[in-house]
Amino acid sequence: MNRYDFSFFDQPVDRRGTDCDKWDVLKAREGRELLPMWVADMDFRAAEEISEAVLHRAQHPVYGYTEQPASAVDAMLAFYKRRHGIALNKDQQALLPCVVSGLRQAVCTLTAPGDKVLIQTPVYGPFFDSIRQNGREVVENPLVRDADGRYAMNLNGMEKAFRAGVKLAILCNPHNPAAHAWTREELAAVYALCIRYGVMLAADEIHQDFVYKPGSFISALSLDESEDANIVVFTSAGKTFNLAGLQQGVLLTRNRKLRSELIASLRSAGVVGGNIFALTATEAAYRSGDEWLDGLLAYLDAARALVKRELAQRLPEAVMSPQEATYLAWIDLRAYGYTTEELMERTHRQGVAFTPGTFFGSKQGEGFLRLNFGCPHSQTSDALRRLEKAVKS
Ligand SMILES: Cc1ncc(COP(=O)(O)O)c(C=O)c1O
């Protein structure tokens, strides 16, 4: 019996008054409260094992400079081996403040100003900024979408772009917002092109633990286990265990040269260590969070079925991409004839906030919304009721 059963996740948590982005910052920005189905964190309490570890550490009243203990790295490596079958050693990882900071450092370290960096849109908005704000050129290779909302890579487009001089490809694996878990064949095809054209591969694998059965997560690290593979992965316990506000991530690579270059670049940017509470929480999560995570995955699996069912009843013309991964549903509402901006206005009027599709690419996201179902099922149903009214009224 898992004590983190549906009743644990069904119980609403009042996050108001904690300065959280999802509820409080949105309310301050909009001037009134909206049901928040946007930013990718979850309205669930963290595992008790994590809260207890943080409280225990907080009771010691000295919070001086602190290093990541070897036990924390061991707990993380054991988690990867246990849950994903990936074997790495302590010299194949490095601590980060968060995933996006790692991606930004990768762009700065692995490319020169003006270089081309490939992304596949629609994709997580900060990928664009990580490239552009560092003076590099975004090369968009849009994903190809079928009538059922399933996305695939355009390998011909990718090859053309690589031939035209792309230096780095950033992959979102599994993909946010398309909710697709890339298969081994798809990833192997990308990597074969990377080898042929000498392109570095950086994979953001922050959604790795949210792949629903019968699918499975395939890490980019499993494509080539040699020590000169030009592959680096950025990930974190932040999404998996709902710890995003603590801010900690990790880079994983078997390539020693790549790792030392990235570490040197992080140091030169002033990133030298973690913070006490993130280190404590992350270690507890990796060591003792499995029961909570298994309970969460069962709950989210039921939530994705709920979204699909209710959306089909309420808005039969909407197309939800097959939810193979993530707790973020990607919904195509173009059949109803509204722009994303109009959809945002209409949904706000009904008291609910989604992420605008255009956050993931101005063209590929037009007419789409992303719905975060990492919350009690009752909240998700309420949001879908409001979405129906927004579209039909
Ligand atoms: C694909 C992806 N990468 C990175 C992040 C953010 O990670 P972090 O807070 O560790 O920078 C998110 C958050 O939504 C995400 O969806």
The ligand as a Tripos MOL2 file, in Angstrom:
@<TRIPOS>MOLECULE
LIG
   16    16     1     0     0
SMALL
NO_CHARGES

@<TRIPOS>ATOM
      1 C1         11.7330   21.9270  -20.6210 C.3       1 LIG1
      2 C2         12.0180   22.7400  -19.3880 C.ar      1 LIG1
      3 N1         13.2800   23.0470  -19.0740 N.ar      1 LIG1
      4 C3         13.5940   23.7690  -17.9780 C.ar      1 LIG1
      5 C4         12.6040   24.2260  -17.1350 C.ar      1 LIG1
      6 C5         12.9770   25.0690  -15.9640 C.3       1 LIG1
      7 O1         13.9580   24.4410  -15.2000 O.3       1 LIG1
      8 P1         14.7530   25.2190  -14.0920 P.3       1 LIG1
      9 O2         13.7770   25.8700  -13.1950 O.co2     1 LIG1
     10 O3         15.5640   24.1450  -13.4120 O.co2     1 LIG1
     11 O4         15.6360   26.1980  -14.8050 O.co2     1 LIG1
     12 C6         11.2640   23.9380  -17.4270 C.ar      1 LIG1
     13 C7         10.1850   24.4610  -16.5680 C.2       1 LIG1
     14 O5          9.0470   24.4900  -16.9180 O.2       1 LIG1
     15 C8         10.9610   23.1660  -18.5690 C.ar      1 LIG1
     16 O6          9.7000   22.8420  -18.8970 O.3       1 LIG1
@<TRIPOS>BOND
     1     1     2 1
     2     2     3 ar
     3     2    15 ar
     4     3     4 ar
     5     4     5 ar
     6     5     6 1
     7     5    12 ar
     8     6     7 1
     9     7     8 1
    10     8     9 2
    11     8    10 1
    12     8    11 1
    13    12    13 1
    14    12    15 ar
    15    13    14 2
    16    15    16 1
@<TRIPOS>SUBSTRUCTURE
     1 LIG1         1 GROUP 0 **** ****
